[in-house]
């Protein structure tokens, strides 16, 4: 979902990668940037999240630590809000979209 949005809007996108061999996914992660997306954004796009104002769109709960400093975060999920930690729900800049 987020990759498609980033492509349409022409905004930076980073994510972990799944290994594939002979055009078949193995189910193993080949590049894991979990909790390191800020580092990956700096390496790939020269974007330092500590120095810029930014919006965040994500479907990964582990990215919500980046929401603390965003102007606004859109979190896309297929689950109910109840499973989210109260720390995340109480952030005024967080919008949750369930589908």
Number of C-alpha atoms within 10 A of each C-alpha: 9 17 16 10 13 14 11 9 9 9 9 12 18 16 16 14 12 13 14 13 7 6 7 8 11 12 9 11 13 12 11 13 15 12 13 13 18 17 15 18 17 12 11 11 12 10 16 14 16 10 7 11 11 15 14 17 21 21 17 13 13 10 19 21 12 17 21 15 17 18 14 18 23 17 20 18 15 9 11 11 14 8 8 11 10 10 9 16 15 9 13 11 16 20 13 15 14 10 8
